Amino acid sequence: MVHYLDSKGVKCTSLDPVHMGYAGESSPPIIVWIGVVPGSLSAEDDVEVATHCKSILSAHDIDDVHVEIRESEVIRSAGPKMYKPVLTSNATTRAREPFSTALGLPICAEVTPSIEGTGGFFISDPRNPSKIYLVMARHVVFHPDKGSNELYQHCDSSQCCRNILLFGDTAIEKHITAIESEIGGKHIIIKQLERRLEIAEQLDEEDAEVEWNQVLPQLEEAWKAIGALEKFLADDSRDWKKRENCVLGYIILSPPIGLDVREEGFMEDWAVIEIDDSKVDLTNFIRNVIDLSTTTPVDKLTAWMIPHPANPPSFEYPGSHLLELYGTISDEEMWKPSPKTLDHDNDPCIMVIKRGYASDLTVGCLNAIRSFTRVYFKGQPGQMSKEVAVLPHNYKSGAVSRPGNSGSAVIDGKGRFAGLLTGGARVTEESDCTYLTSINFLLKCMLEHGLKANLSPSLNA
């Protein structure tokens, strides 16, 4: 029967042998229920296909089974889909950011949910344009001290998948708690607004009207926000606390961590995962963007990114609050920034921004002189590599990175890629010096492994 359906080009989605009859009927007839893609079969073809399938059954002495055709599609239960970023007017903007397709995804390997990092940036490959991939730091998903440091490739479907989760154990609890705190904050605001209304009753009519006109819309907005956030909290607590629902994709390629690699001498520390279509698709993917809206005010972030008043425009806060990533910063420009772009000490600089799981949105300054780091793997002598260093944007600003940010994309105010965050130098939980691998070096390494990475992926093509 399947061979016949295929030979006729019938877009069959399912074959179900079922009893179908009326409630209370003692012996309802047996029916082979053939599902086809909706709209793919005309009424005339429907009759012809059903009749021929019935004759196939009769040819095998099966005369008491009927055949019916229905329009249906098979839908896999793959857990919740990630969210599309929304405008700041949406009450759940801050709460949904970690669950959205904007960059800064909290990720971990399924086998090590306590070792958490950040998903760096999406790419596509012209060899398989319908797929989206995510680049991250290898050491987050293949811990150097917990396994062999060798090439990993997922070559065919018979090979076990090394799954990557959206949210490790700590990350999901952190974000659920943050939503609960936001709801609690709205209740505090409501109580204060209600006290203002009580005081307004004691004012003269004109002042009371001004106060009422200002407070009542805020009160209504706060109550609406609580309703939206409570629903969001219930949905996400139900969907994302189950580890099996959090599979973002699986690793397809990760070369061994390399030190002093190629003539550039950088550290090579990257992995690529194929994103599951059930998590990211045309309905929620909007290219590589960083959500700027959730923690830092517009004026403060702009001042950080343009530290000197004489600087030419190098950053403009987008109306959508989503900074889209385009192109790369050349190594030559990283090592020798434009003399027209100055920091607060009048030195040439390139200000950069990153969004990571651990420390959210931070701003720093690329150091024009390359750093050298020595990495010690368990049971092996240390080896030196070059790194691009990112320094705090001023002495008061604090660290650019913390543990859990490895894998974050680092970009400038124009949206150009600088590199992939791989670690930092520190004696406390915060890194006083953050390190990244140049995006230009990273793209060369990917190409050597047959991956022609497109940094502006789209599912619209």
TIBABA-213153 format. One record per residue: residue in one letter; x, y, z of N, C-alpha, C in turn. Coordinates in steps of 0.001 Angstrom, whole numbers, padded with zeros to 6 digits, always signed. Example, Ala and Ser with C-alpha at 12.3 -4.5 7.8 and 13.67 -1.06 7.14 Angstrom:
# TIBABA-213153
a+013190-005690+007800+012300-004500+007800+013200-003300+007800s+012850-002250+007080+013670-001060+007140+012900+000030+007870
***
This chain:
# TIBABA-213153
m+000830-001199+000000+000000+000000+000000+000873+001260+000000v+001903+001271+000836+002813+002421+000887+003511+002598-000454h+003938+001460-001067+004603+001520-002373+003672+002140-003414y+002406+001744-003395+001435+002303-004341+001264+003805-004127l+001105+004214-002873+000930+005637-002572+002120+006449-003055d+003328+005924-002817+004536+006624-003261+004592+006702-004782s+004212+005599-005455+004280+005569-006922+003305+006556-007555k+002200+006843-006876+001202+007789-007376+001490+009222-006941g+002572+009407-006157+002915+010748-005695+001988+011285-004627v+001292+010388-003942+000398+010816-002861+001235+011259-001660k+000979+012470-001187+001733+012993-000043+001125+012462+001253c+001435+011202+001511+000876+010511+002670+001615+010922+003940t+000875+011212+004992+001500+011592+006266+001342+010531+007343s+000336+009639+007185+000127+008611+008214-000799+007522+007691l-000642+006309+008245-001576+005206+008024-001945+004645+009382d-003229+004724+009728-003672+004302+011054-004766+003245+010940p-004506+002004+011386-005577+001006+011472-006386+001239+012742v-007675+001566+012586-008486+001916+013754-009876+001293+013641h-010518+001079+014793-011951+000795+014846-012668+002133+014878m-013668+002319+014018-014381+003591+014016-015878+003327+013876g-016634+003813+014823-018077+003609+014779-018776+004556+015717y-020025+004236+016061-020813+005076+016951-020613+004641+018398a-020776+005575+019311-020655+005258+020730-021635+004159+021103g-021160+003145+021797-022001+002035+022223-022099+000911+021216e-021566+001136+020003-021592+000085+018982-020680-001055+019417s-021176-002278+019365-020426-003417+019924-019222-003799+019085s-019329-003705+017777-018210-004132+016930-018064-003182+015746p-017496-001994+015993-017335-001026+014901-016369-001554+013845p-016539-001113+012597-015688-001622+011515-014228-001183+011664i-013346-002000+011078-011922-001657+011044-011672-000800+009808i-010954+000268+009998-010676+001206+008901-009182+001501+008853v-008619+001470+007649-007272+002000+007453-007433+003474+007110w-007002+004303+008022-007160+005760+007894-005880+006315+007286i-005964+006804+006071-004785+007324+005379-004788+008844+005483g-003771+009396+006123-003637+010845+006223-002829+011388+005063v-003284+012490+004465-002546+013140+003376-002390+014625+003701v-001384+015242+003113-001145+016671+003311-002377+017452+002859p-002883+018369+003685-004081+019136+003326-003949+019814+001968g-004995+019649+001119-005022+020296-000184-004221+019604-001265s-003620+018468-000954-002739+017805-001924-003459+016790-002805l-004723+016447-002497-005431+015396-003227-006838+015889-003584s-007195+015800-004879-008538+016206-005303-009558+015148-004891a-010844+015501-004993-011906+014559-004616-011883+013321-005509e-011640+013533-006828-011594+012400-007754-010429+011477-007431d-009250+012070-007183-008077+011261-006848-008277+010552-005518d-008973+011225-004615-009262+010633-003302-009991+009299-003472v-011037+009307-004296-011825+008085-004522-010973+007015-005196e-010198+007430-006207-009360+006468-006933-008343+005809-006010v-007674+006613-005173-006640+006082-004274-007263+005153-003240a-008387+005568-002652-009035+004736-001632-009499+003409-002227t-010060+003466-003451-010540+002241-004106-009395+001283-004390h-008280+001829-004880-007144+000961-005198-006550+000364-003927c-006470+001149-002862-005937+000619-001596-006839-000491-001058k-008156-000332-001258-009088-001384-000840-008837-002662-001641s-008539-002511-002939-008269-003683-003774-006973-004377-003366i-006005-003597-002881-004757-004199-002389-005051-005083-001183l-005896-004597-000290-006273-005401+000879-007009-006675+000445s-007927-006528-000517-008697-007686-000986-007787-008718-001634a-006755-008241-002339-005814-009162-002982-005061-010003-001966h-005036-009525-000730-004385-010276+000350-005426-010922+001270d-006636-011138+000694-007727-011802+001420-008147-011051+002688i-008011-009731+002636-008483-008891+003745-009698-008125+003225d-010879-008683+003469-012094-008120+002879-012961-007336+003860d-012644-007446+005138-013507-006797+006138-012901-005504+006680v-011983-004912+005927-011340-003657+006338-011631-002590+005291h-012084-001433+005737-012389-000319+004846-011194+000639+004768v-011221+001505+003766-010167+002511+003593-010811+003887+003527e-010312+004806+004310-010763+006200+004260-009546+007114+004211i-009726+008231+003536-008638+009211+003416-009055+010493+004128r-008137+011057+004856-008387+012316+005568-007188+013238+005370e-007418+014525+005512-006326+015497+005473-005768+015656+006879s-004473+015452+007026-003856+015587+008357-002361+015749+008204e-001748+016342+009207-000296+016469+009278+000178+015905+010608v+001340+015277+010588+001921+014733+011812+002763+015818+012468i+002435+016164+013690+003153+017192+014439+003922+016531+015565r+005214+016776+015619+006036+016215+016685+005920+017062+017945s+005833+016421+019082+005784+017130+020364+007202+017404+020820a+007696+018590+020489+009110+018873+020714+009344+019906+021801g+008347+020175+022620+008556+021142+023679+008301+022554+023190p+008450+023539+024053+008094+024916+023727+009054+025543+022729k+008510+026451+021934+009324+027212+020995+009863+028452+021702m+011037+028912+021280+011573+030150+021833+010722+031329+021373y+010837+032441+022098+010024+033608+021797+010733+034541+020817k+009934+035266+020068+010447+036360+019253+010568+037595+020142p+011675+038349+020057+011785+039569+020872+010613+040509+020598v+010172+041212+021642+009016+042104+021515+009424+043534+021858l+008552+044484+021546+008810+045891+021834+008788+046146+023338t+009403+047250+023745+009478+047569+025172+008109+047907+025757s+007131+048193+024907+005780+048455+025407+005112+047188+025926n+005656+046030+025583+005126+044760+026081+005588+044549+027517a+004661+044231+028399+004986+044104+029826+005971+042981+030112t+006080+042009+029205+006957+040858+029454+008314+040988+028770t+008657+042181+028274+009913+042350+027531+011109+041824+028310r+011261+042276+029536+012421+041873+030340+012351+040385+030676a+011186+039904+031027+011042+038508+031441+011312+037543+030301r+010900+037904+029088+011009+036948+027993+012373+036972+027306e+013206+037988+027585+014486+038094+026866+015322+036815+026930p+015514+036178+028097+016336+034959+028124+015723+033796+027348f+014407+033852+027100+013705+032786+026394+013543+033116+024910s+014115+034247+024469+013924+034704+023097+015122+034328+022232t+015000+034606+020935+016072+034278+019991+017119+035377+019881a+017013+036444+020680+018086+037441+020729+019335+036806+021332l+020511+037322+020981+021767+036718+021422+021968+036873+022927g+022769+035955+023465+023008+035908+024902+022325+034711+025534l+022070+033671+024731+021319+032504+025206+022070+031766+026309p+021409+031462+027424+022038+030656+028480+022031+029185+028069i+023210+028593+027886+023267+027227+027352+024177+026334+028196c+024034+025021+027993+024909+024029+028612+024781+022736+027826a+025729+021832+028016+025595+020497+027441+024611+019696+028281e+023851+018834+027639+022865+018028+028363+023529+017153+029418v+024758+016706+029138+025442+015801+030071+026094+016546+031226t+026240+017872+031106+026843+018665+032191+026000+019912+032447p+024782+019763+032974+023885+020910+033149+024346+021919+034191s+025358+021562+034981+025862+022506+035982+026976+023389+035425i+027480+023088+034224+028516+023908+033582+027827+024745+032514e+027673+026037+032790+026846+026887+031943+027670+027958+031240g+027205+028347+030070+027852+029391+029293+026811+030147+028490t+027272+030802+027424+026409+031655+026617+026533+031271+025152g+025390+031174+024468+025407+030955+023025+025838+032224+022321g+026827+032123+021423+027451+033313+020859+026664+034008+019766f+026589+033385+018583+025902+034017+017463+025463+032947+016472f+024435+033301+015708+023888+032388+014712+024642+032531+013393i+024741+031425+012674+025305+031444+011326+024450+030540+010444s+024629+030681+009132+024086+029714+008185+025221+029263+007286d+024986+028204+006536+025988+027627+005641+025312+027418+004288p+025889+027939+003193+025236+027807+001881+024992+026367+001458r+025697+025424+002061+025476+024017+001721+024137+023513+002252n+023612+024178+003274+022339+023767+003872+021594+025018+004336p+021122+025840+003386+020589+027169+003726+019328+027156+004569s+018643+026030+004663+017412+025987+005455+017679+025794+006940k+018940+025583+007313+019298+025330+008703+019979+026545+009329i+019767+026708+010638+020439+027744+011413+021354+027061+012420y+022556+027621+012590+023540+027066+013515+023918+028127+014547l+024405+027675+015689+024828+028572+016764+026276+028270+017114v+027085+029322+017209+028500+029194+017565+028668+029500+019045m+029479+028705+019725+029716+028889+021157+031146+028492+021479a+031548+028657+022726+032878+028246+023171+032884+026744+023460r+033885+026040+022937+033959+024590+023129+034068+024214+024600h+034854+024974+025378+035138+024529+026746+033891+024512+027634v+032821+025174+027185+031568+025128+027941+030904+023761+027797v+030996+023174+026608+030276+021920+026331+031186+020693+026287f+032496+020907+026166+033493+019840+026306+034524+020334+027318h+034285+020079+028587+035192+020603+029604+036576+019985+029422p+037638+020811+029346+038987+020294+029064+039475+019247+030051d+039023+019322+031304+039500+018380+032320+038572+017180+032508k+037516+017098+031694+036544+016020+031889+036431+015096+030677g+037376+015173+029759+037332+014310+028579+038517+014572+027685s+038593+013821+026595+039721+013965+025673+039523+015196+024798n+040610+015861+024489+040582+017069+023666+040845+016670+022216e+039782+016278+021516+039931+015822+020139+038758+016296+019299l+038927+016215+017976+037893+016671+017052+036585+015916+017278y+035492+016679+017346+034163+016069+017427+033381+016479+016187q+032834+015493+015486+031969+015739+014341+030768+014808+014407h+029606+015365+014150+028405+014540+014037+028171+014319+012549c+028405+013089+012098+028457+012816+010662+027166+012249+010085d+026442+011433+010837+025225+010836+010286+024227+010554+011406s+023001+010202+010989+021901+010042+011940+022067+008843+012860s+022954+007905+012494+023158+006738+013358+024027+007064+014572q+024682+008212+014538+025577+008627+015621+024771+009278+016742c+025111+008969+017967+024431+009592+019107+024649+011097+019093c+023602+011843+019388+023700+013303+019411+024219+013780+020763r+025071+014798+020726+025496+015471+021957+024654+016737+022061n+023574+016643+022816+022585+017717+022863+023056+018914+023681i+022578+020078+023261+022807+021332+023978+021459+021831+024485l+021429+022231+025746+020197+022714+026360+020176+024234+026432l+018995+024792+026242+018748+026180+026618+018399+026152+028100f+019247+026743+028914+019139+026766+030378+019774+025536+031028g+020760+025805+031862+021259+024803+032774+020436+024850+034049d+020837+024061+035022+020066+023979+036269+019962+025329+036973t+021083+026052+037040+021090+027338+037737+020371+028409+036936a+020553+028399+035612+020013+029464+034766+018495+029525+034806i+017833+028380+034708+016372+028423+034676+015821+028919+036007e+016426+028502+037122+015966+028983+038431+016213+030482+038569k+017345+030944+038046+017662+032373+038094+016595+033188+037365h+016201+032734+036195+015249+033507+035405+013826+033402+035946i+013456+032249+036473+012138+032123+037108+012052+033052+038319t+013129+033080+039116+013171+033966+040285+013094+035429+039870a+013748+035772+038749+013722+037156+038268+012307+037583+037889i+011541+036679+037285+010153+037004+036931+009322+037203+038194e+009515+036328+039179+008797+036472+040452+009142+037799+041116s+010414+038191+041040+010837+039468+041633+010216+040648+040898e+010105+040532+039583+009495+041612+038809+008021+041771+039173i+007335+040652+039368+005931+040715+039802+005834+041365+041180g+006732+040969+042090+006755+041579+043417+007007+043067+043352g+007885+043486+042439+008164+044906+042270+006949+045683+041800k+006150+045071+040919+004926+045734+040446+003935+045931+041593h+003846+044956+042491+002947+045097+043645+003399+046247+044552i+004704+046401+044712+005228+047518+045513+004855+048852+044874i+004991+048925+043549+004635+050151+042826+003149+050460+042997i+002315+049434+042917+000868+049630+043061+000527+050196+044440k+001152+049663+045472+000883+050165+046828+001269+051635+046951q+002387+052009+046351+002818+053401+046422+001868+054305+045634l+001409+053826+044477+000465+054608+043679-000861+054776+044415e-001296+053740+045092-002544+053832+045863-002414+054831+047008r-001226+054910+047620-001010+055913+048676-001067+057323+048089r-000575+057480+046858-000654+058793+046209-002115+059192+045978l-002938+058219+045626-004360+058526+045418-005039+058926+046723e-004648+058287+047820-005208+058645+049129-004862+060088+049484i-003617+060464+049212-003193+061836+049499-003908+062818+048579a-004157+062393+047318-004821+063284+046358-006209+063693+046827e-006854+062843+047599-008190+063163+048109-008170+064356+049061q-006990+064660+049608-006871+065768+050554-006431+067063+049864l-006150+066991+048555-005680+068165+047822-006856+068960+047270d-006567+070205+046826-007626+070973+046175-007945+070333+044827e-009045+070713+044247-009576+070019+043069-008587+070012+041909e-007918+071140+041651-007009+071224+040503-005798+070312+040682d-005174+070359+041870-004005+069510+042118-004389+068033+042142a-005564+067759+042706-006021+066367+042774-006231+065796+041374e-006779+066620+040474-007022+066153+039110-005707+065833+038396v-004701+066703+038595-003384+066455+037989-002814+065127+038486e-002931+064906+039798-002394+063678+040381-003159+062450+039880w-004470+062546+039837-005277+061421+039357-004940+061099+037901n-004807+062124+037085-004501+061905+035662-003144+061229+035463q-002239+061473+036388-000915+060858+036274-000884+059454+036866v-001559+059272+037997-001456+058005+038731-002319+056901+038133l-003553+057220+037747-004475+056170+037300-003948+055365+036102p-003380+056016+035052-002828+055211+033948-001678+054306+034403q-000850+054814+035326+000247+053989+035833-000286+052791+036616l-001344+053036+037371-001947+051959+038161-002532+050883+037241e-003234+051332+036214-003818+050384+035258-002719+049584+034548e-001657+050274+034163-000545+049610+033477+000125+048573+034378a+000290+048905+035661+000932+047978+036596+000099+046718+036788w-001225+046887+036910-002085+045705+037076-002073+044832+035823k-002092+045468+034638-002013+044701+033390-000691+043942+033303a+000383+044598+033735+001700+043958+033701+001731+042732+034606i+001134+042851+035780+001105+041708+036706+000370+040529+036068g-000758+040809+035431-001509+039742+034770-000693+039052+033691a-000009+039872+032866+000803+039307+031783+001988+038517+032327l+002631+039058+033364+003805+038388+033940+003427+037096+034659e+002294+037099+035349+001870+035879+036049+001553+034765+035057k+000925+035115+033934+000667+034104+032901+001982+033608+032309f+002891+034545+032041+004194+034182+031476+004950+033264+032432l+004906+033589+033716+005583+032770+034729+005000+031363+034772a+003684+031259+034737+003041+029942+034780+003415+029114+033556d+003390+029746+032384+003732+029028+031150+005174+028542+031169d+006083+029421+031570+007500+029057+031515+007888+028085+032617s+007272+028203+033774+007533+027225+034835+007075+025838+034400r+005963+025796+033684+005443+024516+033194+006324+023944+032077d+006742+024804+031146+007411+024328+029934+008917+024149+030071w+009594+025108+030704+011053+025142+030630+011759+024497+031810k+011038+024124+032846+011690+023427+033958+011939+021955+033644k+011282+021446+032623+011502+020063+032203+012706+020025+031269r+013735+019299+031674+014978+019301+030908+014769+018816+029476e+013859+017848+029284+013649+017312+027934+013039+018350+026996n+012426+019397+027545+011854+020463+026721+012879+021507+026301c+014066+021438+026860+015055+022507+026683+016123+022190+025647v+015960+021106+024891+016983+020748+023903+016955+021762+022765l+018016+022552+022664+018120+023604+021654+018610+023048+020323g+019427+022022+020382+020008+021417+019188+021111+020464+019594y+021972+020112+018643+023070+019197+018957+024344+019649+018242i+025478+019287+018819+026769+019704+018273+027040+018958+016972i+027429+019702+015930+027801+019064+014668+029304+019128+014419l+029981+020109+015042+031415+020267+014787+032075+021010+015938s+033196+020471+016404+034001+021162+017407+035429+020642+017344p+036349+021430+016795+037750+021005+016785+038318+021043+018195p+039405+020326+018440+040006+020368+019780+040455+021779+020132i+040442+022085+021415+040970+023380+021853+042437+023449+021459g+042787+024491+020725+044160+024650+020252+044786+025901+020823l+046063+025835+021112+046804+026973+021656+047863+027413+020661d+048038+028724+020530+049026+029282+019603+048808+028717+018198v+047556+028852+017704+047148+028224+016451+047423+029140+015264r+047845+028545+014164+048123+029249+012909+049149+030357+013131e+049363+031137+012108+050350+032208+012216+049875+033321+013147e+048544+033432+013318+048022+034463+014214+048322+034152+015670g+048463+032871+016006+048825+032477+017370+047703+032558+018385f+046441+032615+017921+045315+032706+018843+044960+031344+019434m+044137+031381+020466+043529+030175+021017+042320+029810+020163e+042174+028530+019849+041018+028049+019091+040091+027314+020050d+038901+027845+020247+037989+027328+021272+036560+027593+020818w+036027+026715+019970+034693+026944+019438+033986+025635+019112a+032677+025713+019072+031833+024582+018695+030622+025138+017960v+030036+024323+017113+028861+024728+016340+027749+023719+016577i+026550+024219+016865+025409+023315+017012+024376+023608+015929e+023696+022562+015506+022565+022710+014596+021315+022927+015440i+020620+024029+015170+019448+024394+015964+018241+023553+015550d+017517+023063+016532+016309+022281+016290+015224+023185+015700d+014609+022732+014610+013570+023529+013949+012390+023825+014863s+012175+022996+015864+011043+023215+016768+011301+024357+017743k+012551+024784+017872+012889+025876+018790+013014+027210+018062v+013600+027200+016871+013818+028433+016108+013354+028197+014677d+012448+029050+014202+011980+028936+012823+011647+030326+012288l+010971+030358+011157+010665+031621+010493+009822+032552+011351t+009040+032003+012267+008121+032821+013064+008795+033554+014212n+009974+033110+014649+010585+033754+015822+012031+034187+015614f+012601+033908+014439+014007+034249+014209+014117+035564+013449i+014930+036492+013976+015088+037800+013322+016562+038155+013155r+017376+037210+012751+018812+037394+012524+019555+037556+013851n+020829+037943+013740+021660+038153+014928+021383+039536+015513v+020748+039578+016667+020462+040853+017330+020782+040736+018817i+021180+041849+019409+021346+041937+020857+020255+042850+021399d+019540+042370+022393+018475+043146+023030+019114+044108+024026l+018953+045406+023775+019580+046428+024624+018653+046939+025718s+017419+046472+025759+016390+047203+026499+016259+046871+027973t+016752+045736+028419+016223+045209+029673+016835+045763+030950t+018058+046262+030930+018679+046646+032198+019260+048055+032236t+019808+048520+031131+020545+049785+031137+019761+050877+030422p+019542+052038+031063+018810+053130+030419+019478+053589+029125v+018673+054112+028216+019160+054523+026898+020286+055544+027011d+020100+056571+027845+021102+057632+027933+022417+057125+028520k+022320+056235+029512+023537+055716+030134+024316+054835+029162l+023621+053942+028459+024304+053057+027514+024951+053860+026395t+024254+054873+025905+024808+055712+024842+026061+056433+025320a+026043+056937+026550+027220+057611+027109+028391+056647+027252w+028118+055411+027626+029191+054414+027729+029817+054134+026362m+028955+054024+025344+029443+053665+024014+030116+054830+023299i+029785+056056+023708+030432+057241+023117+031044+058037+024263p+032211+057614+024774+032760+058204+025998+033338+059602+025830h+033570+060034+024588+034177+061353+024364+033232+062190+023511p+032928+063431+023927+031943+064247+023200+032358+064592+021776a+033656+064548+021476+034128+064904+020137+034095+063728+019166n+033758+062544+019663+033767+061363+018794+032720+061463+017684p+033050+060968+016486+032024+060866+015443+030989+059823+015857p+029773+059905+015316+028734+058942+015710+029170+057497+015437s+029214+056703+016475+029593+055292+016319+028562+054370+016954f+027536+054961+017553+026469+054166+018162+025207+055001+018221e+024115+054410+017799+022806+055045+017906+021833+054009+018433y+021193+054332+019536+020277+053378+020158+019109+053117+019206p+018913+051869+018788+017867+051580+017794+016461+051740+018361g+015543+052195+017528+014161+052363+017968+013517+051059+018391s+013979+049962+017799+013428+048645+018137+014065+048058+019385h+015098+048720+019941+015944+048281+021045+016747+047025+020714l+016749+046620+019431+017506+045444+018997+018655+045894+018104l+019885+045718+018576+021064+046094+017801+021413+044933+016879e+021238+045149+015578+021485+044074+014612+022960+044028+014247l+023481+042817+014084+024901+042614+013844+025179+042516+012350y+026148+043311+011894+026544+043321+010492+028063+043355+010395g+028651+042469+009605+030062+042567+009268+031000+042314+010433t+032272+042609+010205+033315+042351+011198+034248+043550+011318i+034919+043645+012452+035997+044623+012629+037285+043950+012163s+037998+044561+011261+039244+043955+010778+040273+043911+011901d+041186+042949+011826+042257+042883+012823+043096+044154+012798e+043297+044703+011606+044096+045922+011488+043469+047074+012271e+042137+047195+012203+041463+048263+012941+041486+047997+014441m+041386+046708+014835+041459+046392+016263+042804+046799+016838w+043866+046563+016083+045209+046870+016610+045535+048354+016488k+044843+049054+015567+045119+050481+015391+043798+051225+015180p+043081+051528+016272+041783+052208+016158+041928+053596+015543s+040833+054097+015005+040825+055426+014407+041176+056487+015448p+042079+057406+015120+042426+058476+016073+041273+059443+016318k+040205+059339+015526+039048+060212+015713+038100+059698+016800t+038268+058421+017163+037390+057822+018171+038170+057663+019459l+037849+058485+020461+038656+058565+021679+037879+058090+022898d+038621+057618+023904+037994+057308+025186+038058+058539+026084h+037682+058393+027356+037632+059541+028267+039019+060086+028594d+040079+059309+028258+041450+059781+028470+042077+060290+027186n+041262+060486+026147+041711+060981+024845+042608+059997+024097d+042497+058722+024406+043241+057693+023679+042324+057043+022646p+042860+056696+021456+042034+056003+020454+041483+054694+021020c+040235+054397+020729+039628+053187+021294+038477+052706+020428i+038126+051452+020624+036897+050891+020054+036066+050375+021220m+034921+050991+021448+034031+050532+022506+033232+049336+021995v+033068+048345+022850+032349+047130+022456+031308+046775+023512i+030383+045941+023101+029278+045548+023965+029078+044042+023860k+028626+043441+024944+028294+042018+024906+027085+041774+025804r+026347+040742+025457+025272+040289+026340+025541+038836+026669g+025675+038534+027968+025984+037182+028399+025043+036717+029481y+024981+035409+029650+024077+034818+030642+024357+035330+032053a+025643+035447+032429+025979+035714+033828+025881+037186+034210s+026376+038078+033355+026411+039496+033740+025625+040395+032799d+024768+039793+031978+023833+040544+031162+024563+041475+030196l+024126+042739+030123+024662+043682+029146+025806+044479+029765t+026990+044411+029152+028143+045163+029653+028889+045799+028488v+029628+046851+028811+030386+047608+027816+031847+047639+028226g+032737+047537+027252+034167+047607+027522+034897+048256+026368c+036210+048281+026479+037058+048897+025463+038072+047872+024972l+038153+047683+023651+039148+046767+023102+040544+047317+023361n+041419+046468+023849+042813+046856+024025+043535+046673+022693a+044162+047725+022198+044808+047677+020885+046062+046811+020872i+046574+046462+022037+047755+045593+022120+047295+044200+022531r+047703+043202+021773+047276+041836+022077+047851+041346+023401s+047048+040540+024087+047491+039918+025337+048018+038517+025051f+048788+038004+025999+049260+036620+025941+048756+035907+027190t+048159+034754+027002+047663+033971+028133+048276+032578+028089r+048493+032006+029252+048997+030636+029337+047913+029772+029980v+047521+028731+029281+046465+027839+029746+047080+026531+030211y+046631+026070+031385+047128+024810+031943+045991+023794+031957f+046092+022780+031100+045149+021674+031149+045646+020640+032138k+044716+019890+032690+045036+018893+033704+046087+017903+033196g+047201+017824+033936+048245+016861+033609+049116+017253+032437q+049003+018521+031962+049799+018955+030814+050506+020263+031146p+051682+020490+030527+052367+021768+030744+051599+022906+030086g+051746+024097+030604+051046+025243+030046+051604+025652+028704q+050751+026328+027906+051169+026824+026601+050572+028205+026384m+051342+029093+025751+050954+030480+025574+050156+030670+024282s+049159+031547+024331+048396+031940+023148+048128+033438+023195k+047845+033994+022019+047455+035399+021951+045943+035525+022139e+045530+036648+022691+044109+036935+022888+043860+038420+022619v+042628+038738+022240+042192+040133+022194+041609+040451+023565a+042116+041489+024203+041655+041832+025553+040589+042925+025497v+039609+042808+026389+038589+043842+026570+038695+044334+028003l+038877+045646+028161+039045+046251+029481+037767+046980+029894p+037539+047153+031203+036379+047944+031650+036400+049335+031022h+035228+049904+030754+035214+051187+030035+035651+052354+030907n+035632+052200+032236+036286+053161+033121+036542+052481+034463y+037207+053177+035359+037636+052535+036600+036478+052243+037550k+035319+052839+037300+034156+052608+038161+033205+051539+037612s+033391+051153+036375+032356+050380+035684+032284+048917+036073g+033333+048377+036642+033318+046954+036961+033673+046102+035766a+033659+044800+035971+034143+043866+034963+033192+043749+033775v+033768+043436+032625+032981+043178+031426+032370+041782+031476s+033054+040853+032169+032622+039461+032129+032701+038786+033491r+031914+037726+033619+031938+036847+034790+031824+035405+034304p+032143+034420+035160+031952+033027+034758+030505+032783+034319g+030344+032138+033178+029025+031929+032591+028820+032744+031336n+029759+033689+031064+029660+034504+029857+030460+033937+028690s+031233+032879+028918+032034+032307+027834+031143+031930+026658g+031559+032352+025474+030787+032107+024264+030024+033316+023770s+029970+034388+024570+029223+035584+024166+029850+036232+022936a+029000+036776+022071+029478+037587+020959+029827+038975+021475v+030950+039514+021008+031380+040863+021377+031355+041708+020108i+030651+042852+020143+030475+043672+018946+030703+045141+019281d+030892+045954+018228+031021+047391+018463+029663+048060+018283g+029637+049393+018434+028376+050120+018402+027695+050123+017052k+028435+049802+015988+027849+049716+014651+027289+048330+014361g+027484+047416+015313+027000+046055+015116+028009+045139+014463r+029268+045564+014393+030295+044720+013765+030879+043743+014780f+031071+042491+014362+031642+041477+015234+033105+041781+015539a+033468+041681+016815+034877+041725+017213+035394+040315+017462g+034585+039489+018147+035042+038132+018412+034139+037378+019360l+034635+036211+019787+033916+035306+020679+034609+035297+022030l+033861+035609+023083+034429+035676+024430+034809+034268+024902t+036044+034113+025354+036527+032786+025773+036932+032713+027236g+037080+033850+027923+037465+033789+029332+037917+035136+029848g+038573+035109+031006+039048+036345+031608+040078+036076+032676a+040807+037114+033042+041783+037027+034133+041157+037639+035371r+041215+036913+036499+040533+037393+037699+041106+036733+038944v+040849+037368+040073+041117+036746+041367+039833+036670+042184t+038762+037324+041678+037442+037249+042311+036475+036681+041280e+035165+036767+041560+034171+036253+040622+034124+037075+039344e+034600+038335+039398+034567+039189+038226+035938+039228+037564s+035946+039361+036228+037190+039380+035466+037607+040822+035212d+038807+041186+035673+039265+042550+035415+039765+042705+033986c+040017+041588+033328+040433+041601+031929+039710+040453+031230t+038968+040768+030190+038191+039763+029465+038879+039455+028145y+038867+038179+027759+039567+037765+026540+038587+037240+025500l+038914+037538+024252+038116+036996+023161+039021+036599+022004t+038498+035711+021167+039191+035294+019954+038662+036115+018793s+039554+036659+017982+039168+037502+016852+038195+036773+015934i+037146+037468+015524+036165+036882+014625+036797+036505+013290n+037783+037255+012853+038427+036974+011568+039197+035658+011617f+039883+035421+012725+040581+034156+012936+039575+033011+013016l+038479+033246+013703+037458+032213+013894+036847+031794+012560l+036560+032756+011694+035975+032438+010393+036943+031632+009533k+038236+031939+009628+039241+031162+008885+039273+029718+009374c+039212+029541+010684+039231+028187+011250+038008+027394+010794m+036847+028044+010793+035632+027357+010350+035747+026939+008891l+036285+027828+008072+036427+027528+006650+037354+026337+006429e+038399+026232+007242+039308+025093+007138+038599+023774+007427h+037518+023847+008204+036740+022645+008521+035520+022504+007606g+035512+023260+006504+034454+023121+005514+033189+023883+005813l+033243+024800+006776+032055+025557+007169+032202+027000+006689k+031423+027375+005686+031460+028737+005163+030398+029552+005891a+030802+030162+006994+029845+030789+007904+029326+032117+007363n+028015+032225+007272+027348+033473+006935+026881+034114+008231l+027409+035297+008556+027099+035962+009818+025760+036693+009803s+025097+036715+008649+023774+037351+008553+022757+036317+008079p+022543+035284+008887+021641+034208+008460+020195+034674+008413s+019423+034059+007537+018005+034382+007422+017248+033130+007019l+016044+033008+007532+015186+031892+007132+014165+032326+006095n+014311+033557+005583+013353+034067+004608+013649+033596+003198a+014915+033172+002973+015311+032784+001616+014609+031498+001193
***
